[in-house]
Amino acid sequence: MIVRPLLAAAVLTAIVLMAQWQVTSQAPPAEQGKATRPGYFLTGVDLEEFGVDGKLRIGLRSISATEDPASGLVRLSDVAVDYHSPTGRLWHLTANEAHVPPGGRTVEFEGDVRLAGEPGETTGVAELHTARLALDTLAEIADTRAPVELAIGAHRVRALGMRADLKAGTLRLESDVNGRFSP
């Protein structure tokens, strides 16, 4: 008579185990954190932005562009930018790399940054060299707090920091200005 209750208990245990196995095998997998959106990698980047008048405003070329999916930051390598001001002046900027945050209003350039253009009516072509430079694409302002060297013809001026209003064609050196003007 003891065999019947043991057999019933064994069958009941088997049913419970099978039911538990079925429930756990159909349960959704545990969440493994937030899914991240995929980033991208592009080569041979060539972007153009046009003004409200339909004329080319900014042209950007880069060897490659890589997006960090976590932050949305885009890294560009071997960058060249042509900025066409409303007054008809052309500014040409080159750098080893650039960083564009989400929204893209300000672009941070780093590594052998060169900005060349005509800041005034009679000064001729000016070329600025620095290690890093920020370009606000909406306000059309380029600035840096890093050491800069400005060359206009045979004249050389060094300073700590610079601000250029690309729309107005003005360039202002910030501090510790030291220059040499050769005839």
HELIX and SHEET records of a PDB file:
HELIX    1   1 VAL A    3  GLN A   26  1                                  24    
SHEET    1   A 9 PHE A  41  PHE A  50  0                                        
SHEET    2   A 9 LEU A  56  GLU A  67 -1                                        
SHEET    3   A 9 VAL A  74  HIS A  84 -1                                        
SHEET    4   A 9 LEU A  90  VAL A 100 -1                                        
SHEET    5   A 9 THR A 106  GLY A 117 -1                                        
SHEET    6   A 9 ALA A 126  ASP A 136 -1                                        
SHEET    7   A 9 ILE A 141  ILE A 152 -1                                        
SHEET    8   A 9 HIS A 155  ASP A 165 -1                                        
SHEET    9   A 9 THR A 170  ARG A 180 -1                                        
END                                                                             
